[in-house]
Each structure stands twice: as structure tokens, then as C-alpha cells.
């Protein structure tokens, strides 16, 4: 039993370190954006493009890695992705201008999406529904540390080592993960279970997934909450620093407090999954997301309560990602074990496309107030609950 627990914890740590790559590659260099703008003598919009391009690369790349992992196993595509991430990171560290930086950020994203999509498929390969929720909740704990630490670490590296050191650190991190995967992560998809269909059938597989309205309902519910999370990442520097005059040095503490909420919620989810089915837990979390998004709207449009009227409902909205993400992932993928890689990839692609869209929407609607920010997040919270309603007919099978 002890050996089983140790193996379980080791797997969670390995998979969590992989999934943490996404938030680390996004959040660590956020404090460096103004410095990069000045050094390259360019516009803030041009440097901001390096963030949007990363989201797009993450979204598109997942659609490729998922089917490849169903066909060739989980490890080979993961090796390729990690190697690409290292190459992209080195290119960013050595970039002579903003165009080169943006180009290599795209390469970095194409590699960095493999450690996002493949761990979900590994969990689906190895565990049943209840244990999958527990494992994914543990991953949320491991990766939840990234948004807490990343801006603080990035700020210190920026001050003492310069912005390029952040990308050198990414390259080292990716290299370490390559070694860890090679030595410690066993293949979870044996040869007999791999798909033998030609890659041209991938489009048909995605079509069947999108035609499954229960898969779509769960995927969009989770995707909208995740989209709200990425929109928060894109808009929070303006809200805290520009609007409410929080110093850049203290921004990391506000940013990190919401990440603590995700960690706390993910561990509550681990406790609840022993007593309730995943769908019931998800419904409660989406009600909280719905209510907190309404509270955020009221705070932004009435200006009553100042910073607290934004921070408190925002904390609950962001925290619910720790419950919504593992449960929507498990419920969406439950009937699709034969194409777990493709199902996981489509989930990730939809999530990051929505996140990139909502992040851009906040910028396009910016009017110097918190209203666009609150409106976009409210649309995500209300929309997520609406998409969940598509899955009502799944309730009987989820409870059985």
C-alpha cells in the first residue's frame, strides 16, 4: 500500500510539473513586458502580441499532439513537445528584436502545449472516474503553485538578472523535464490500445466529439471558466496597477491570492469526490461562479465597495477553476477512452481559443474602468452555467 501511494504521489508530481509549464511560461514574464517594450523601442501592443501568440500556439498545437499520442503512445509526442519548448525558449532568450521574440514564443507554445494535453490523457489511461478526479485535483495543487510564485520570481529575475534570464530559466526547466520523463514516466498507452486509423481520420474524430452534445456541454462549461481565468490574467495588471494603484511590487501578492483560491478549491474537490459524484460537485461550483460573476458586475458598475467589491467576487470566480476544471475534464472524456488523446486535445484547444478571445476582448473594450473586465468574466460565468444545462440527460448515467 505504501508503495502504491508513493507511486501515485510520484506520478502526480511528474504530471503536475508538466502541466505547470503552461502558467509558468505565461505568468513569469508578465512583469517584464514594460522592460521588453523599452529595450526593443517598440509599442506595448507589439510586445503584448507575444502573449496572444503564445495562447494561439497552445490552442493549435494541442489539436495535433492529442491524436499523435493516441497513435504513437504518450511519451514520443511529449519528448518532441519538450524539445520544441526548449528551442523556443532559447530563441526568445537570444532574440534581437520583438518580431523574433514573437516568432520564437509561437515555437515555444507549440512545444509547451504537449505537457498540457498529454498528462490528461495519461490520467484517463490509468484511472477510473473517481480516481481521475482525485489525480486531476492533485495536479491542480502542484500547478497551482505556479501562478503564486511565477510573478514574484519573474519580478526578482527581472531586477537582478534581466528579462532574458527568464527565458533561459524556461530552457533549463524544459531540459530537466525531458530528463525526468525519459527516466521516470512510463508509457501509459500500450501498443494494443493505440489507434490504427490513419491521421486523416482525426478530423472525423473531432467531428464526432463535437457532435456529442454532452461532451460539448462539459467542454464549453470548463472552457468558459478557463477563458475567464485567461481573461483575468490579461486584464488584472490594468485593474490592480492602473485602476486601483496597487504597486507592481505588490501585484504578485494579489495575483497569488487568487491562485491560492484555485489550490484550496482543488483540494476541497478531492475531499468531496469521495462523497458525491462529479456532476453534482460541478453543478455547485458553477452556481458559485454564476453568483460571483454577478457580484463582480455589480461592483464594477456601481463603484460601491471599491477594491473589495472587485477582489472578493473575483477570488471566488477564479477559485472555482480548481473544481470546474478536473470535473468537466473527467465528465467530458468519460465515454471517449478510446480516443482520450484527441478528446483531451480538443478540450485544450477550445479552452485556449476562448481564453485568447476573451483576453483580446477585454483589451478591445477597455474604457479606463473595471466594467469591460467584469462584463467579460460575467459572460464566462453565466455562459458556463448555460452550457452545463446541455448535459442534463447525462445525469442518470453520472449517478449510476
C-alpha positions as CSV (number, residue, x, y, z in Angstrom):
1,X,0.0,0.0,0.0
2,X,2.8,2.4,0.9
3,X,4.5,1.7,-2.5
4,X,1.2,2.3,-4.3
5,X,0.8,5.7,-2.5
6,X,4.4,6.6,-3.3
7,X,4.0,5.7,-6.9
8,X,0.7,7.7,-7.0
9,X,2.4,10.8,-5.5
10,X,5.4,10.5,-7.8
11,X,3.1,10.4,-10.9
12,X,1.2,13.4,-9.6
13,X,4.4,15.3,-9.1
14,X,5.7,14.4,-12.6
15,X,2.4,15.2,-14.3
16,X,2.0,18.4,-12.2
17,X,5.4,19.7,-13.1
18,X,4.5,19.2,-16.8
19,X,1.1,21.0,-16.5
20,X,2.8,23.8,-14.5
21,X,4.8,24.7,-17.6
22,X,1.9,26.5,-19.1
23,X,1.2,29.0,-16.3
24,X,5.0,29.4,-15.7
25,X,5.6,30.3,-19.3
26,X,2.8,32.9,-19.2
27,X,3.0,34.4,-15.7
28,X,6.7,34.6,-15.0
29,X,7.5,37.1,-17.8
30,X,4.4,39.3,-17.2
31,X,6.4,41.8,-15.0
32,X,9.0,42.1,-17.8
33,X,6.6,43.3,-20.6
34,X,7.2,47.1,-20.0
35,X,11.0,46.5,-19.8
36,X,11.0,44.5,-23.1
37,X,8.9,47.3,-24.7
38,X,11.6,49.9,-23.7
39,X,14.6,47.7,-24.7
40,X,13.2,47.0,-28.2
41,X,11.9,50.6,-28.6
42,X,8.6,49.3,-29.7
43,X,4.9,49.5,-28.7
44,X,3.2,47.8,-25.8
45,X,0.8,46.2,-28.3
46,X,3.7,44.6,-30.2
47,X,5.1,43.1,-27.0
48,X,1.6,42.1,-25.9
49,X,1.4,40.1,-29.1
50,X,4.0,37.7,-27.7
51,X,1.3,36.7,-25.1
52,X,-1.5,36.4,-27.6
53,X,0.6,34.3,-29.9
54,X,1.5,32.0,-27.1
55,X,-2.2,31.4,-26.4
56,X,-2.8,30.7,-30.1
57,X,0.1,28.3,-30.4
58,X,-1.0,26.5,-27.3
59,X,-4.5,26.1,-28.7
60,X,-3.4,24.9,-32.2
61,X,-0.7,22.6,-31.0
62,X,-2.9,20.6,-28.7
63,X,-5.1,19.6,-31.7
64,X,-2.0,17.9,-33.1
65,X,-0.4,16.3,-30.1
66,X,-3.6,14.6,-28.9
67,X,-4.2,12.4,-32.0
68,X,-0.4,11.7,-32.3
69,X,-0.4,10.4,-28.7
70,X,-3.4,8.1,-29.4
71,X,-1.4,6.7,-32.4
72,X,2.2,6.5,-31.1
73,X,1.8,6.5,-27.3
74,X,2.1,9.3,-24.8
75,X,5.9,9.5,-24.5
76,X,7.1,10.2,-28.1
77,X,4.9,13.3,-28.7
78,X,5.8,14.5,-25.2
79,X,9.6,14.3,-26.0
80,X,9.0,16.3,-29.2
81,X,7.0,18.9,-27.4
82,X,9.5,19.4,-24.6
83,X,12.3,19.7,-27.1
84,X,10.4,22.3,-29.1
85,X,9.8,24.3,-25.9
86,X,13.5,24.3,-25.1
87,X,14.4,25.5,-28.6
88,X,11.7,28.2,-28.5
89,X,12.9,29.4,-25.1
90,X,16.5,29.7,-26.3
91,X,15.3,31.7,-29.3
92,X,13.4,34.1,-27.1
93,X,16.4,34.5,-24.8
94,X,18.6,35.4,-27.7
95,X,16.0,37.5,-29.7
96,X,17.5,40.7,-31.2
97,X,14.1,42.3,-31.8
98,X,10.4,42.0,-31.0
99,X,9.5,40.1,-34.2
100,X,12.0,37.4,-33.4
101,X,10.7,37.2,-29.8
102,X,7.1,36.8,-31.0
103,X,8.1,34.1,-33.6
104,X,10.0,32.1,-31.0
105,X,7.2,32.5,-28.5
106,X,5.0,30.7,-31.0
107,X,7.6,27.9,-31.3
108,X,7.7,27.8,-27.5
109,X,3.9,27.5,-27.4
110,X,3.8,24.7,-30.0
111,X,6.1,22.7,-27.7
112,X,4.7,23.8,-24.4
113,X,1.2,22.5,-25.2
114,X,2.3,18.9,-25.2
115,X,2.8,18.9,-21.4
116,X,-0.7,20.3,-21.1
117,X,-2.7,17.8,-23.2
118,X,-0.8,14.6,-22.6
119,X,-1.0,14.4,-18.8
120,X,-4.8,14.5,-19.0
121,X,-4.7,11.5,-21.4
122,X,-2.3,9.7,-19.1
123,X,-4.7,10.1,-16.2
124,X,-7.6,8.8,-18.4
125,X,-5.4,5.8,-19.4
126,X,-4.6,4.8,-15.8
127,X,-7.6,5.7,-13.6
128,X,-11.4,5.3,-13.3
129,X,-13.7,8.4,-13.0
130,X,-13.4,8.9,-9.2
131,X,-9.6,8.4,-9.1
132,X,-9.2,10.6,-12.2
133,X,-10.9,13.5,-10.4
134,X,-8.6,12.9,-7.4
135,X,-5.5,12.8,-9.6
136,X,-6.5,15.9,-11.6
137,X,-7.2,17.7,-8.3
138,X,-3.7,16.8,-7.2
139,X,-2.4,18.3,-10.5
140,X,-4.2,21.5,-9.7
141,X,-2.4,21.6,-6.4
142,X,1.0,21.2,-7.9
143,X,0.4,23.5,-10.9
144,X,-1.5,26.0,-8.7
145,X,1.8,27.0,-7.1
146,X,3.0,28.3,-10.4
147,X,0.7,31.4,-10.6
148,X,1.6,32.2,-7.0
149,X,5.3,32.1,-7.4
150,X,5.8,33.0,-11.1
151,X,5.2,36.8,-11.0
152,X,7.2,37.1,-7.8
153,X,10.1,35.1,-9.2
154,X,9.8,36.9,-12.6
155,X,10.0,40.3,-10.9
156,X,13.1,39.3,-8.9
157,X,14.8,37.8,-12.0
158,X,14.0,40.9,-14.0
159,X,15.5,43.2,-11.4
160,X,18.7,41.3,-10.7
161,X,19.4,39.2,-13.9
162,X,17.4,41.0,-16.7
163,X,14.4,39.8,-18.7
164,X,16.4,37.4,-20.9
165,X,17.2,35.3,-17.8
166,X,13.5,34.4,-17.6
167,X,13.7,32.6,-20.9
168,X,17.0,30.9,-20.0
169,X,15.2,29.6,-17.0
170,X,12.4,28.2,-19.2
171,X,15.0,26.4,-21.3
172,X,16.6,24.8,-18.2
173,X,13.1,23.8,-16.9
174,X,12.2,22.2,-20.1
175,X,15.5,20.3,-20.2
176,X,15.0,19.0,-16.7
177,X,11.5,17.8,-17.6
178,X,12.9,16.0,-20.7
179,X,15.3,14.0,-18.4
180,X,12.6,13.3,-15.8
181,X,10.1,12.0,-18.5
182,X,12.9,9.8,-20.0
183,X,13.8,8.3,-16.7
184,X,10.7,8.2,-14.6
185,X,7.5,8.4,-16.7
186,X,6.4,5.0,-18.1
187,X,4.3,4.7,-21.2
188,X,0.6,4.6,-20.2
189,X,-0.9,3.6,-23.5
190,X,0.2,0.0,-24.5
191,X,0.6,-1.0,-28.1
192,X,-2.7,-2.9,-28.4
193,X,-4.8,0.1,-27.2
194,X,-3.3,2.5,-29.7
195,X,-5.4,3.7,-32.6
196,X,-4.5,2.2,-36.0
197,X,-6.6,4.6,-38.1
198,X,-4.8,7.0,-40.5
199,X,-4.2,10.5,-39.3
200,X,-6.8,11.7,-41.9
201,X,-9.4,10.3,-39.6
202,X,-8.5,12.8,-36.9
203,X,-10.9,15.4,-38.4
204,X,-13.7,12.8,-38.3
205,X,-12.9,12.0,-34.7
206,X,-13.1,15.7,-33.8
207,X,-16.4,15.9,-35.7
208,X,-17.8,13.0,-33.6
209,X,-16.7,14.7,-30.4
210,X,-18.2,18.0,-31.4
211,X,-21.5,16.2,-32.3
212,X,-21.7,14.7,-28.8
213,X,-23.6,17.5,-27.1
214,X,-22.7,16.1,-23.6
215,X,-19.0,16.3,-24.4
216,X,-19.6,19.7,-25.9
217,X,-21.6,20.9,-22.9
218,X,-18.9,19.9,-20.4
219,X,-16.1,21.1,-22.6
220,X,-17.7,24.5,-23.0
221,X,-18.6,24.8,-19.3
222,X,-14.9,24.2,-18.4
223,X,-13.7,26.2,-21.3
224,X,-15.6,29.3,-20.4
225,X,-14.4,29.2,-16.8
226,X,-10.9,28.7,-18.1
227,X,-11.4,31.5,-20.6
228,X,-12.4,33.8,-17.7
229,X,-9.2,32.8,-16.0
230,X,-7.0,33.7,-19.0
231,X,-9.0,36.9,-19.4
232,X,-8.3,37.7,-15.8
233,X,-4.6,37.1,-16.4
234,X,-4.7,39.5,-19.4
235,X,-6.7,42.2,-17.6
236,X,-5.6,42.0,-14.0
237,X,-2.4,44.2,-14.4
238,X,-4.6,47.1,-15.5
239,X,-7.2,46.5,-12.8
240,X,-4.8,46.3,-9.9
241,X,-1.9,48.5,-11.0
242,X,-3.5,51.2,-13.2
243,X,-7.1,51.4,-11.8
244,X,-6.6,50.7,-8.1
245,X,-2.9,51.9,-7.9
246,X,-1.5,48.7,-6.5
247,X,2.3,48.9,-6.8
248,X,3.9,46.5,-9.2
249,X,5.9,45.0,-6.3
250,X,2.6,44.1,-4.5
251,X,0.8,43.0,-7.7
252,X,2.2,39.4,-7.3
253,X,0.5,39.1,-3.9
254,X,-2.9,40.0,-5.3
255,X,-2.3,37.7,-8.2
256,X,-1.1,34.9,-6.0
257,X,-4.0,35.1,-3.6
258,X,-6.3,34.1,-6.4
259,X,-4.0,31.2,-7.2
260,X,-4.3,30.1,-3.6
261,X,-8.0,30.0,-4.1
262,X,-7.6,27.6,-7.0
263,X,-5.4,25.4,-4.8
264,X,-7.9,25.4,-1.9
265,X,-10.8,24.6,-4.2
266,X,-9.0,21.8,-5.9
267,X,-8.3,20.2,-2.5
268,X,-11.9,20.6,-1.4
269,X,-12.8,18.8,-4.6
270,X,-10.5,15.9,-3.6
271,X,-12.5,15.7,-0.4
272,X,-15.9,16.0,-2.0
273,X,-15.3,13.4,-4.7
274,X,-15.3,10.6,-2.0
275,X,-18.9,11.6,-1.1
276,X,-20.6,13.0,-4.2
277,X,-20.5,12.3,-7.9
278,X,-18.6,14.6,-10.2
279,X,-21.6,16.2,-11.8
280,X,-23.2,17.2,-8.5
281,X,-19.9,18.8,-7.4
282,X,-19.6,20.6,-10.8
283,X,-23.1,22.0,-10.6
284,X,-22.5,23.5,-7.1
285,X,-19.2,25.1,-8.3
286,X,-20.9,26.6,-11.4
287,X,-23.6,28.1,-9.2
288,X,-20.8,29.8,-7.2
289,X,-19.2,31.0,-10.5
290,X,-22.5,32.3,-11.6
291,X,-23.2,34.2,-8.3
292,X,-19.7,35.6,-8.1
293,X,-19.8,36.9,-11.7
294,X,-23.0,38.8,-10.9
295,X,-21.3,40.2,-7.8
296,X,-18.4,41.3,-9.9
297,X,-20.7,43.1,-12.3
298,X,-22.4,44.9,-9.5
299,X,-19.1,46.0,-8.0
300,X,-17.8,47.3,-11.3
301,X,-21.0,49.1,-12.5
302,X,-22.0,50.7,-9.1
303,X,-18.5,51.5,-7.8
304,X,-19.9,50.6,-4.4
305,X,-17.3,48.9,-2.2
306,X,-14.2,50.0,-4.1
307,X,-11.4,47.5,-4.5
308,X,-13.1,44.9,-2.1
309,X,-16.2,44.8,-4.3
310,X,-13.9,43.6,-7.2
311,X,-11.4,41.5,-5.3
312,X,-13.9,39.3,-3.2
313,X,-16.2,38.1,-6.0
314,X,-13.1,37.8,-8.3
315,X,-11.5,35.5,-5.8
316,X,-14.4,33.1,-5.7
317,X,-14.8,33.1,-9.5
318,X,-11.1,32.3,-10.1
319,X,-11.1,29.7,-7.2
320,X,-13.8,27.7,-8.9
321,X,-11.5,26.8,-11.7
322,X,-9.9,24.4,-9.2
323,X,-13.2,22.4,-9.1
324,X,-14.7,23.0,-12.5
325,X,-11.5,22.0,-14.5
326,X,-11.0,18.5,-13.2
327,X,-14.7,17.6,-13.1
328,X,-15.6,18.9,-16.6
329,X,-12.4,17.1,-17.9
330,X,-13.4,13.8,-16.4
331,X,-17.1,14.0,-17.4
332,X,-16.3,15.1,-20.9
333,X,-13.7,12.4,-21.5
334,X,-15.6,9.6,-19.7
335,X,-17.2,8.0,-22.8
336,X,-14.2,8.6,-25.0
337,X,-11.4,6.4,-23.6
338,X,-10.6,5.0,-27.0
339,X,-9.6,8.5,-28.2
340,X,-8.5,10.0,-24.9
341,X,-5.7,12.0,-26.5
342,X,-7.9,13.5,-29.1
343,X,-10.6,14.3,-26.6
344,X,-8.1,15.9,-24.3
345,X,-6.6,17.9,-27.2
346,X,-9.9,19.2,-28.3
347,X,-10.7,20.3,-24.7
348,X,-7.4,22.2,-24.5
349,X,-7.8,23.8,-28.0
350,X,-11.3,25.1,-27.1
351,X,-10.1,26.4,-23.8
352,X,-7.2,28.4,-25.1
353,X,-9.0,29.7,-28.1
354,X,-11.7,31.0,-25.8
355,X,-9.1,32.4,-23.4
356,X,-7.3,34.2,-26.2
357,X,-10.6,35.6,-27.5
358,X,-11.8,36.8,-24.1
359,X,-8.4,38.3,-23.3
360,X,-8.4,40.2,-26.6
361,X,-12.0,41.3,-26.0
362,X,-11.0,42.9,-22.6
363,X,-8.3,45.0,-24.5
364,X,-10.7,46.0,-27.3
365,X,-13.4,47.1,-24.8
366,X,-11.1,48.9,-22.5
367,X,-12.6,52.3,-21.3
368,X,-10.5,53.1,-18.2
369,X,-12.9,51.3,-15.8
370,X,-13.4,47.8,-14.5
371,X,-16.6,47.4,-16.4
372,X,-15.3,45.6,-19.5
373,X,-13.2,43.3,-17.3
374,X,-16.3,42.5,-15.2
375,X,-18.6,42.1,-18.2
376,X,-16.3,39.6,-19.9
377,X,-15.8,37.5,-16.8
378,X,-19.6,37.6,-16.1
379,X,-20.3,36.4,-19.6
380,X,-18.0,33.5,-18.9
381,X,-19.6,32.6,-15.6
382,X,-23.2,32.9,-16.9
383,X,-22.3,31.1,-20.1
384,X,-20.6,28.2,-18.3
385,X,-23.7,27.5,-16.3
386,X,-25.8,27.7,-19.5
387,X,-23.6,25.2,-21.3
388,X,-23.8,22.9,-18.3
389,X,-27.6,22.7,-18.9
390,X,-26.9,20.9,-22.2
391,X,-25.7,17.9,-20.2
392,X,-28.9,17.3,-18.2
393,X,-29.6,14.0,-19.8
394,X,-26.2,12.8,-18.6
395,X,-27.3,13.0,-15.0
396,X,-28.7,9.5,-14.8
397,X,-25.5,7.9,-16.2
398,X,-23.3,10.1,-14.0
399,X,-25.2,9.0,-10.9
400,X,-25.2,5.3,-11.7
